[in-house]
Amino acid sequence: MKKILGFVGHIGCGKGVASEYLAEKYGASSYRFSTMLRDILNRLYIPTDRDNLIRISEVLRENFGEETLARVMKHDVENDAHELVCVDGIRRLADIGELRTLPGFVLVYVAATPEVRYKRIVARSENAGDHTKTFEEFLADETRSTETSIDDVAREATIVIDNDTTIEDFYHKLDELVHSA
């Protein structure tokens, strides 16, 4: 049976690293909620910074329904032929409502302290402005609409992985997850 690992966690906790590792080691396919948002922004020639990602997400959800992005994700995952599928960036209860209807879906909360996560986002500089962000700005980002519901979603997770230690330790925990989920 197909295993679908849905990752929830705060900015910089390691959700993307988990998906990349599982793709490399186990041939998992990987989907990110932010990919569809980046696609839209890129098509409109609008910078893909965190503010614009949040705005486009809010516009889509407000105008087409809270579950809009999750419905797209559900169809993508459902049609994927891989035995292991990762879904990165689950942030809202509506997201898991759609995904939970899929057989083999497991919600995984990746936890890390704000200090560790801040260092990671500055180092990776995935979004415009991340490399110059202060710790206070980072904490302010967590009060945005896309971040405030993460704790509610995390409480729904059946598995919690602590990612405050080494990358090797995190990989070991992911290996255990694949073999037990």
PEHU-V919991 format. One record per pair of residues at least 24 apart in sequence whose C-alpha atoms are under 8 Angstrom apart, sorted by the first residue. I is the first residue (numbers start at 1). J is the second residue. Records with the same first field share a line. If there is no record, write none. Layout:
I: J + J
This chain:
1: 83 + 104
2: 82 + 83 + 84 + 85 + 103 + 104
3: 83 + 84 + 85 + 104 + 105 + 106 + 181
4: 84 + 85 + 86 + 87 + 104 + 105 + 106
5: 84 + 85 + 86 + 87 + 105 + 106 + 107 + 108
6: 86 + 87 + 88 + 89 + 90 + 105 + 106 + 107 + 108
7: 86 + 87 + 88 + 89 + 90 + 107 + 108 + 109 + 110
8: 88 + 89 + 90 + 91 + 107 + 108 + 109 + 110 + 150 + 153 + 154
9: 89 + 90 + 91 + 109 + 110 + 111 + 150 + 154
10: 110 + 111 + 112 + 142 + 147 + 150
11: 117 + 121 + 142
12: 116 + 117 + 118 + 120 + 121
13: 110 + 111 + 112 + 113 + 116 + 117 + 163
14: 110 + 163
15: 88 + 89 + 110
16: 88
18: 171 + 174
19: 86 + 87 + 88
21: 171
22: 86 + 174
26: 84
27: 82 + 84
28: 82 + 83 + 84 + 85 + 86
29: 80 + 82 + 84 + 85 + 86
30: 85 + 86 + 87 + 88
31: 73 + 77 + 85 + 86 + 87 + 88
32: 87 + 88 + 89
33: 69 + 70 + 73 + 87 + 88 + 89 + 90
34: 89
47: 128
48: 127 + 128
49: 127 + 128 + 129
50: 127 + 128
54: 145 + 146
66: 94
67: 94 + 95 + 98
69: 95
70: 94 + 95 + 96 + 98 + 99
71: 95 + 98
73: 99
74: 98 + 99 + 102
78: 102
90: 150 + 153
91: 146 + 147 + 149 + 150 + 153
92: 146 + 149 + 150 + 152 + 153
93: 149 + 152 + 153
96: 153
106: 157 + 158 + 159 + 181
107: 156 + 157 + 158 + 159
108: 154 + 157 + 158 + 159 + 160 + 161
109: 154 + 157 + 158 + 159 + 160 + 161
110: 160 + 161 + 162 + 163
111: 160 + 161 + 162 + 163 + 164
112: 162 + 163 + 164
113: 164
114: 139
116: 164
